[in-house]
Amino acid sequence: MDEITTSTSIPQPIPSFFDRPQVQIQEIPIGQGVPLGIERVTNPRLGVGGAYGTWGQGYDNASLTSALEGYLGRSLDEAEILNLAELGFMHRHHTPALSEEEHVELEVQVGARFLREAAHANGWEPPEVEAVLVGVTMPVADDYIGRIAEAAGVPDRALKVSIHKACDGSVAGLQLALNPGLSITQHLGRKIAEELYGKKVLVGGIEGLSRKVRESRDTQALQLFGNAAGVIGVIPDQTFKFLVGGAHEAYDEEGMLQLRMFYPHSRRRIEGQSLIEVTRAGENHIRIAGMQHEPADEAEPISMAGPMGMVKLFVRNGVVTVRDVYTAYRQRMAEWGTPDKDVAIAIVHHANLKINQLKEKQLHKEGVRIPMPWLLSDFGNVSAASNMVAFLRALPDLHPGDHVLFDGFGAGTYYDVLVVEMGAVV
């Protein structure tokens, strides 16, 4: 496995992702050319693989400031410059300035390449894929997942699910594929997890965040977010066996993390009803869209409270959701007569290191002690991509029978937590 740090330590300086020996570098001929790096990962013991990576110009923490000053057209005050290393981040990747049409073409090509590479990492050809579930926070087009599936060679008959729950999107997709008791199935009118038993499914997050974030005046957002994608192959009830899971939503009344909804949503709140809307985005294409507290300034894509505001937003509800799922997991193990069995690793969304450290500390107070390594520091906060990138970096050291906890959380706010058992292809 890649060298990692625990969630109680700060990552040491690391090279650019593009400099990793396993990364395949391509250039997409749009604008003056956009570099794309993809790394495939496969664990033959599990029959599981995937692909992850990033695209655009790379910036380390030292060079990022001058790039942002170019976006803003002014110098950053010293007080505005974050200690990014302390927050766990060493590099960011940004898309260059392009026309709207070029952005669409770029991200469709990027998304299609990640789907193809993830399929191949599992030993599949794209026409064999039977479902694609992808989280994307700021889609470049309403039918983005349908477009990339078609461009990748995934057949029209395959189920496509676009999930817009901010940073929670990829774990929400994984839970949708695996958890037959998920309450959102009431909105869908179908139990997707049961439909997908034994089928070849791609699940991930594809986040071209810099496209919109670079338009922001919010200096925190400009420093924290970047581009990345992570897509994994899943065969429900075979390579990934669902054990327990839960989802939670709590509207961000105070607007600690305000996010523009660049996707269809009625923007209506109805007391006692979910903030999530389910609509059809095309033939065999479902859209799951979560309501966000949007910035008052219509030109602003994102507005963040200070670091303590982010902690307040995510830690309290996040700890409760993880605790409840972990408690159900311990009960399940007791019922199965394996009370000593425990979670091998927790794959937690990398909002920033401070949030994850405090979350771990609070979970310890609740009696929940599971390994929460910091697996991701060379992309910045990459929203829904982060859990899948982190999982792929942990994948080589996993074994059949290992239990893995996935912890997703994102603006809105939305939480998805589940525990799976890693199986093997029979």
C-alpha positions as CSV (number, residue, x, y, z in Angstrom):
1,M,0.0,0.0,0.0
2,D,1.1,3.6,-0.5
3,E,2.8,5.1,2.5
4,I,0.1,6.8,4.6
5,T,-0.2,8.7,7.8
6,T,-2.7,8.1,10.6
7,S,-5.5,10.6,11.1
8,T,-3.7,12.0,14.1
9,S,-0.6,13.1,12.2
10,I,0.1,15.7,9.5
11,P,1.2,14.4,6.1
12,Q,4.8,15.1,5.2
13,P,5.7,16.8,1.8
14,I,4.9,14.4,-1.1
15,P,5.5,14.6,-4.8
16,S,2.8,15.6,-7.3
17,F,0.3,12.9,-8.3
18,F,1.6,13.2,-11.8
19,D,5.0,12.1,-10.6
20,R,3.9,8.8,-9.2
21,P,5.4,5.9,-11.2
22,Q,2.1,4.0,-11.6
23,V,0.3,7.0,-13.1
24,Q,-0.5,7.0,-16.8
25,I,-0.3,10.6,-18.2
26,Q,-2.3,11.7,-21.2
27,E,-3.1,15.0,-22.7
28,I,-6.6,15.9,-23.7
29,P,-6.4,18.2,-26.8
30,I,-8.7,20.9,-25.7
31,G,-7.6,24.5,-25.4
32,Q,-3.8,24.4,-25.1
33,G,-4.0,20.8,-23.9
34,V,-5.1,19.5,-20.5
35,P,-3.0,16.9,-18.7
36,L,-4.9,13.9,-17.2
37,G,-3.3,11.3,-14.9
38,I,-5.0,8.0,-14.1
39,E,-3.8,5.2,-11.9
40,R,-5.4,1.8,-12.0
41,V,-5.6,-0.4,-8.9
42,T,-6.5,-4.1,-8.7
43,N,-6.7,-6.6,-5.8
44,P,-6.8,-10.1,-7.4
45,R,-7.6,-11.7,-4.0
46,L,-10.9,-9.8,-4.1
47,G,-11.5,-9.5,-7.8
48,V,-12.0,-5.7,-7.2
49,G,-10.3,-2.8,-8.9
50,G,-10.8,0.7,-10.0
51,A,-9.2,3.8,-11.3
52,Y,-8.5,7.2,-9.8
53,G,-6.7,10.4,-10.7
54,T,-6.9,14.1,-11.6
55,W,-6.6,16.5,-14.5
56,G,-5.5,20.1,-15.0
57,Q,-2.6,22.2,-13.9
58,G,-1.0,21.1,-10.7
59,Y,-0.2,23.5,-7.8
60,D,1.7,22.8,-4.6
61,N,0.8,24.9,-1.6
62,A,3.6,27.4,-2.4
63,S,2.5,28.0,-6.0
64,L,-1.2,28.0,-5.3
65,T,-1.3,31.5,-3.8
66,S,-0.1,33.2,-7.0
67,A,-2.6,31.2,-9.1
68,L,-5.5,32.3,-6.8
69,E,-4.3,35.9,-6.9
70,G,-4.6,35.7,-10.7
71,Y,-8.2,34.4,-10.4
72,L,-9.1,37.1,-7.9
73,G,-7.2,40.0,-9.6
74,R,-5.7,41.0,-6.2
75,S,-3.2,40.0,-3.6
76,L,-4.2,37.7,-0.8
77,D,-3.9,39.1,2.7
78,E,-1.7,37.0,5.0
79,A,-4.7,36.3,7.2
80,E,-6.5,34.8,4.1
81,I,-3.8,32.2,3.4
82,L,-4.6,28.8,5.0
83,N,-2.1,26.5,6.5
84,L,-2.9,23.8,4.0
85,A,-0.4,21.3,5.2
86,E,-1.9,21.4,8.7
87,L,-5.3,20.7,7.0
88,G,-3.7,17.7,5.3
89,F,-3.4,19.0,1.7
90,M,-0.2,19.4,-0.4
91,H,-1.4,19.7,-4.0
92,R,-4.4,20.9,-6.0
93,H,-5.3,20.5,-9.7
94,H,-7.2,23.1,-11.6
95,T,-8.8,23.3,-15.1
96,P,-7.6,26.1,-17.3
97,A,-10.0,28.9,-18.5
98,L,-12.1,27.3,-21.3
99,S,-15.3,28.1,-23.1
100,E,-18.5,26.5,-21.8
101,E,-18.5,24.1,-24.7
102,E,-14.9,23.2,-24.1
103,H,-15.6,22.5,-20.4
104,V,-18.4,20.1,-21.4
105,E,-16.2,18.3,-24.0
106,L,-13.3,18.0,-21.5
107,E,-15.3,16.6,-18.6
108,V,-17.2,14.2,-20.8
109,Q,-13.8,12.8,-22.1
110,V,-12.4,12.7,-18.6
111,G,-15.4,10.9,-17.1
112,A,-15.6,8.4,-20.0
113,R,-11.9,7.6,-19.6
114,F,-12.3,7.0,-15.8
115,L,-15.3,4.7,-16.4
116,R,-13.3,2.7,-19.1
117,E,-10.2,2.4,-16.9
118,A,-12.2,1.3,-13.9
119,A,-14.0,-1.3,-15.9
120,H,-10.7,-2.7,-17.3
121,A,-9.2,-2.7,-13.7
122,N,-11.9,-5.2,-12.9
123,G,-11.3,-7.3,-16.0
124,W,-14.6,-6.0,-17.6
125,E,-15.2,-4.4,-20.9
126,P,-17.6,-1.4,-20.8
127,P,-20.4,-3.2,-22.7
128,E,-20.5,-5.7,-19.7
129,V,-21.3,-2.9,-17.2
130,E,-24.9,-3.1,-16.0
131,A,-25.1,0.1,-13.9
132,V,-23.2,3.3,-13.3
133,L,-23.7,5.3,-10.1
134,V,-21.7,8.5,-9.8
135,G,-21.6,11.4,-7.4
136,V,-20.9,14.8,-8.8
137,T,-21.3,18.1,-6.9
138,M,-21.3,20.6,-9.8
139,P,-22.2,18.7,-13.0
140,V,-21.1,20.3,-16.2
141,A,-24.4,19.2,-17.8
142,D,-27.7,17.9,-16.5
143,D,-27.2,14.6,-18.3
144,Y,-23.5,14.3,-17.5
145,I,-23.6,10.7,-16.2
146,G,-25.6,9.6,-19.3
147,R,-23.1,11.3,-21.6
148,I,-20.0,9.8,-20.0
149,A,-21.5,6.3,-19.9
150,E,-22.4,6.5,-23.6
151,A,-18.9,7.8,-24.4
152,A,-17.3,5.0,-22.4
153,G,-19.2,2.4,-24.3
154,V,-21.6,1.4,-21.5
155,P,-24.8,0.1,-23.1
156,D,-27.9,2.2,-23.2
157,R,-29.8,-0.5,-21.2
158,A,-27.5,0.0,-18.2
159,L,-28.9,1.8,-15.2
160,K,-27.4,5.3,-14.7
161,V,-27.8,7.2,-11.4
162,S,-26.5,10.8,-11.0
163,I,-26.1,11.6,-7.3
164,H,-25.9,15.3,-6.2
165,K,-25.3,15.2,-2.5
166,A,-22.1,17.2,-2.5
167,C,-19.2,15.3,-0.9
168,D,-21.5,12.5,0.1
169,G,-22.3,11.5,-3.5
170,S,-20.1,8.5,-4.0
171,V,-20.8,6.8,-0.7
172,A,-24.5,7.5,-1.2
173,G,-24.1,5.7,-4.6
174,L,-22.4,2.8,-3.0
175,Q,-25.1,2.5,-0.3
176,L,-27.8,2.7,-3.0
177,A,-26.2,-0.2,-4.8
178,L,-25.9,-2.3,-1.7
179,N,-28.4,-1.5,1.0
180,P,-31.9,-2.9,0.1
181,G,-33.5,-1.2,3.2
182,L,-32.4,2.4,2.3
183,S,-35.4,4.8,2.8
184,I,-34.8,6.6,-0.4
185,T,-36.1,3.6,-2.3
186,Q,-39.5,4.8,-1.3
187,H,-38.9,7.8,-3.6
188,L,-37.5,5.6,-6.3
189,G,-40.4,3.1,-6.2
190,R,-37.8,0.4,-6.8
191,K,-35.1,-1.4,-4.8
192,I,-32.0,-0.8,-6.8
193,A,-29.8,-2.9,-4.5
194,E,-32.0,-6.0,-5.1
195,E,-32.0,-5.3,-8.9
196,L,-28.2,-5.1,-8.9
197,Y,-27.4,-8.4,-7.0
198,G,-24.6,-10.2,-8.9
199,K,-24.3,-7.5,-11.6
200,K,-21.3,-5.5,-12.7
201,V,-21.6,-2.0,-11.3
202,L,-19.3,1.0,-11.5
203,V,-19.6,3.4,-8.5
204,G,-17.6,6.6,-8.0
205,G,-17.2,10.3,-7.8
206,I,-16.1,12.6,-10.6
207,E,-15.4,16.1,-9.6
208,G,-14.2,18.9,-11.8
209,L,-14.6,21.4,-9.0
210,S,-12.2,24.0,-10.1
211,R,-14.4,24.8,-13.1
212,K,-16.8,26.6,-10.8
213,V,-14.8,27.2,-7.7
214,R,-12.3,29.4,-9.5
215,E,-15.2,31.8,-10.1
216,S,-15.7,32.2,-6.4
217,R,-14.6,35.1,-4.2
218,D,-14.4,32.8,-1.2
219,T,-10.6,32.4,-0.5
220,Q,-11.1,29.3,1.6
221,A,-12.9,27.4,-1.2
222,L,-10.3,28.6,-3.7
223,Q,-7.6,27.0,-1.6
224,L,-9.3,23.8,-0.5
225,F,-11.0,22.3,-3.6
226,G,-9.6,20.8,-6.7
227,N,-10.3,18.2,-9.5
228,A,-10.2,14.4,-9.0
229,A,-12.1,11.3,-9.8
230,G,-12.3,7.8,-8.3
231,V,-14.4,4.9,-9.7
232,I,-14.5,1.3,-8.4
233,G,-16.1,-1.9,-9.6
234,V,-18.7,-3.6,-7.4
235,I,-20.6,-6.8,-7.7
236,P,-23.2,-6.5,-5.0
237,D,-23.6,-9.5,-2.7
238,Q,-20.4,-11.0,-4.1
239,T,-17.3,-8.8,-4.0
240,F,-19.1,-6.2,-1.7
241,K,-21.5,-7.8,0.8
242,F,-23.7,-5.3,2.7
243,L,-23.7,-5.7,6.5
244,V,-25.3,-2.6,8.0
245,G,-25.8,1.0,7.0
246,G,-27.7,4.2,7.6
247,A,-28.3,7.7,6.1
248,H,-29.1,11.0,7.7
249,E,-29.9,14.5,6.5
250,A,-30.1,17.8,8.4
251,Y,-30.6,21.1,6.6
252,D,-27.8,23.6,7.0
253,E,-30.0,26.3,8.5
254,E,-27.1,28.6,9.4
255,G,-25.5,28.3,5.9
256,M,-22.1,27.2,7.2
257,L,-21.3,25.7,3.8
258,Q,-23.4,27.4,1.1
259,L,-23.4,25.7,-2.3
260,R,-25.0,26.6,-5.6
261,M,-27.2,23.8,-7.1
262,F,-25.9,23.4,-10.6
263,Y,-28.6,20.7,-11.2
264,P,-32.4,20.6,-11.3
265,H,-34.1,20.9,-7.9
266,S,-37.4,22.6,-7.0
267,R,-35.7,24.5,-4.1
268,R,-38.7,23.9,-2.0
269,R,-38.6,22.7,1.6
270,I,-41.6,20.9,3.0
271,E,-41.7,20.2,6.7
272,G,-41.2,16.6,7.6
273,Q,-40.2,15.6,4.1
274,S,-36.8,14.7,2.7
275,L,-34.7,17.4,1.0
276,I,-33.8,14.9,-1.7
277,E,-35.7,14.9,-5.0
278,V,-35.7,12.0,-7.4
279,T,-36.3,12.6,-11.0
280,R,-35.8,10.9,-14.4
281,A,-32.8,12.4,-16.3
282,G,-33.2,10.2,-19.3
283,E,-33.9,6.7,-20.4
284,N,-32.6,4.4,-17.7
285,H,-31.2,7.5,-16.0
286,I,-32.2,8.6,-12.5
287,R,-31.2,11.8,-10.8
288,I,-31.0,12.0,-7.0
289,A,-30.6,15.7,-6.0
290,G,-30.2,17.1,-2.5
291,M,-31.2,20.6,-1.6
292,Q,-28.5,23.0,-0.6
293,H,-28.4,26.3,1.3
294,E,-27.4,28.5,-1.6
295,P,-25.3,31.7,-1.5
296,A,-27.4,34.9,-1.5
297,D,-25.2,36.3,-4.3
298,E,-26.3,34.5,-7.4
299,A,-22.9,34.9,-9.0
300,E,-21.2,33.0,-6.1
301,P,-20.9,29.2,-6.5
302,I,-19.8,28.5,-2.9
303,S,-19.4,30.3,0.4
304,M,-17.8,28.8,3.5
305,A,-17.8,29.6,7.1
306,G,-14.5,29.6,9.0
307,P,-12.8,26.3,9.8
308,M,-14.6,26.0,13.1
309,G,-17.9,26.4,11.3
310,M,-17.0,23.4,9.1
311,V,-16.2,21.4,12.2
312,K,-19.6,22.4,13.8
313,L,-21.4,21.5,10.5
314,F,-20.0,18.0,10.0
315,V,-18.7,16.6,13.2
316,R,-21.7,16.5,15.5
317,N,-24.2,14.8,13.1
318,G,-21.3,12.8,11.6
319,V,-20.3,11.2,14.9
320,V,-23.9,10.2,15.7
321,T,-24.4,8.6,12.3
322,V,-21.2,6.6,12.5
323,R,-21.9,5.6,16.1
324,D,-25.4,4.4,15.3
325,V,-24.2,2.3,12.3
326,Y,-21.2,0.9,14.2
327,T,-23.5,0.0,17.1
328,A,-25.7,-1.9,14.6
329,Y,-22.6,-3.5,13.2
330,R,-21.5,-4.7,16.7
331,Q,-25.0,-6.1,17.3
332,R,-24.9,-8.0,14.0
333,M,-21.5,-9.5,14.8
334,A,-22.8,-10.7,18.2
335,E,-25.9,-12.2,16.5
336,W,-23.6,-14.1,14.1
337,G,-21.5,-15.4,16.9
338,T,-18.4,-13.4,15.9
339,P,-18.2,-10.8,18.6
340,D,-14.5,-10.3,18.2
341,K,-14.8,-9.4,14.5
342,D,-14.2,-5.7,13.9
343,V,-13.9,-3.2,11.1
344,A,-10.5,-3.4,9.4
345,I,-10.4,0.2,8.1
346,A,-12.7,3.2,7.9
347,I,-12.8,5.0,4.5
348,V,-13.7,8.6,5.6
349,H,-14.4,11.6,3.3
350,H,-11.4,13.8,3.3
351,A,-13.0,17.2,4.1
352,N,-9.8,18.2,5.8
353,L,-7.5,16.6,8.4
354,K,-8.7,18.7,11.3
355,I,-12.3,17.6,10.8
356,N,-11.3,14.0,10.6
357,Q,-9.1,14.3,13.7
358,L,-11.9,15.8,15.8
359,K,-14.4,13.3,14.5
360,E,-12.0,10.4,15.5
361,K,-11.6,12.0,18.9
362,Q,-15.3,12.3,19.4
363,L,-15.9,8.7,18.2
364,H,-13.4,7.5,20.8
365,K,-15.5,9.1,23.5
366,E,-18.5,7.1,22.1
367,G,-16.4,3.9,22.4
368,V,-15.9,3.6,18.6
369,R,-12.3,2.9,17.8
370,I,-11.6,2.0,14.2
371,P,-8.6,2.7,12.0
372,M,-9.2,6.0,10.2
373,P,-5.9,6.6,8.3
374,W,-5.3,9.7,6.3
375,L,-5.0,8.2,2.8
376,L,-5.3,11.3,0.6
377,S,-3.3,14.5,0.6
378,D,-2.2,15.1,-3.0
379,F,-5.6,16.4,-4.4
380,G,-7.1,18.8,-1.8
381,N,-10.7,18.4,-0.9
382,V,-12.2,16.6,-4.0
383,S,-15.7,16.1,-2.6
384,A,-17.4,12.9,-3.8
385,A,-14.2,11.6,-5.3
386,S,-12.3,11.4,-2.0
387,N,-13.8,8.3,-0.5
388,M,-13.2,6.3,-3.7
389,V,-9.7,7.5,-4.1
390,A,-9.0,6.6,-0.4
391,F,-10.5,3.2,-0.8
392,L,-8.4,2.5,-3.9
393,R,-5.3,3.4,-2.0
394,A,-6.2,1.0,0.8
395,L,-7.4,-1.7,-1.6
396,P,-4.1,-3.6,-2.1
397,D,-3.9,-4.5,1.6
398,L,-7.5,-5.7,2.0
399,H,-8.3,-9.5,2.2
400,P,-11.5,-11.5,1.6
401,G,-13.6,-11.3,4.8
402,D,-12.3,-7.9,5.8
403,H,-15.0,-5.5,7.0
404,V,-14.7,-1.9,5.7
405,L,-16.7,1.1,7.0
406,F,-17.4,3.9,4.5
407,D,-18.2,7.3,5.9
408,G,-19.5,9.9,3.5
409,F,-20.7,13.4,4.5
410,G,-21.3,16.5,2.5
411,A,-22.9,20.0,2.3
412,G,-26.6,20.2,2.6
413,T,-26.0,18.3,4.9
414,Y,-26.1,14.7,4.0
415,Y,-24.5,11.6,5.7
416,D,-24.2,8.0,4.4
417,V,-22.4,5.4,6.5
418,L,-22.2,1.6,5.8
419,V,-20.1,-1.4,6.6
420,V,-19.4,-4.0,3.9
421,E,-17.6,-7.3,3.9
422,M,-15.1,-7.8,1.1
423,G,-15.8,-11.0,-0.7
424,A,-14.2,-12.5,-3.8
425,V,-15.3,-13.5,-7.3
426,V,-16.4,-17.2,-7.3
